[in-house]
Amino acid sequence: MSTNSIKILVNNKTINFSQADFPILISGRDGSGASLFSVSMLANVLKNGEKVLFFSAQAPAKEEFKKQIGDSLNDKVVIIKSGDENLFLEKIDQIQDLSERIILFKNIENYSPKLFNKLKNQKLIIFSGDLDKCQFNTQLIEKDFKTKIFFSYPQKIQVKNKIDLPKYHGLIFSKKYNGLISVSK
């Protein structure tokens, strides 16, 4: 899949996220579609000219991201080795333009509060994963997210206007967007 074919849809209409939509929380259990959506969203913002930083516990997610961005692998893209929390902490300090990058912190349930504490004040960040299994879910819930997307409903957050979610669809809440969100290839 090339970046030209990735579309983010809200209520079946194509949208593009801007820096004003961040920070973003994407919550979803394994198999809900949250993972593919997170990867596709980062590829989409890269296509739209943003600098990005990709970090995931799972190597297949990194491979999917590389597949989606194709030839776009350049200085706008930083990909940290999958699953290595200490390396990620070290690399964060070395990235001079970190505040200009949209950071995908994927698989939050696999990491310690140490990583959350390092990233919690970043504006351009996507926290993605299973909120119920996350060690720092209480701190995440207290964070002021501009956008929240639920591919499954966590027990830790009271979600208003719950609906039965179709497979690979989420429910988005923000000032700009409300409704069903998905990825179209």
BELDATA-V942170 format. One record per pair of residues at least 24 apart in sequence whose ideal C-beta (glycine too) atoms are under 6 Angstrom apart, sorted by sequence separation. I is the first residue (numbers start at 1). J is the second residue. D is the distance in whole Angstrom. If there is no record, write none. Layout:
BEGIN
i: (I	I)
j: (J	J)
d: (D	D)
END
This chain:
BEGIN
i: (109	132	39	43	51	52	53	54	55	109	131	148	39	43	56	57	85	108	147	17	146	89	85	16	149	55	6	8	6	6	3	3	53	51	52	51	52	53	54	55	56	57	56	50	57	45	42	3	1	2	38	3	38	22	29	22	23	24	25	26	27	34	33	32	25	32	23	24	25	26	27	28	29	22	28	21	21	27	33	40	37	10	10	11	10	11	10	9	9	7	5	1)
j: (133	156	64	68	76	77	78	79	80	134	156	173	65	69	82	83	111	134	174	45	174	118	115	48	181	88	40	44	43	44	43	47	101	100	101	101	102	103	104	105	106	107	107	102	110	102	104	69	68	70	106	72	128	123	130	124	125	126	127	128	131	151	151	151	145	152	145	147	148	149	150	151	152	146	152	146	147	154	168	183	183	172	177	179	179	180	181	182	184	184	185	185)
d: (4	6	5	4	5	6	5	5	5	5	6	5	5	5	6	5	5	5	4	6	6	6	6	6	6	5	5	6	5	5	6	4	5	6	6	4	5	5	5	6	4	4	6	5	4	5	5	6	5	5	5	6	4	6	5	5	5	5	5	4	4	4	5	4	5	4	5	4	5	5	5	3	4	6	5	6	5	5	4	4	6	6	5	4	5	6	5	5	5	4	6	6)
END
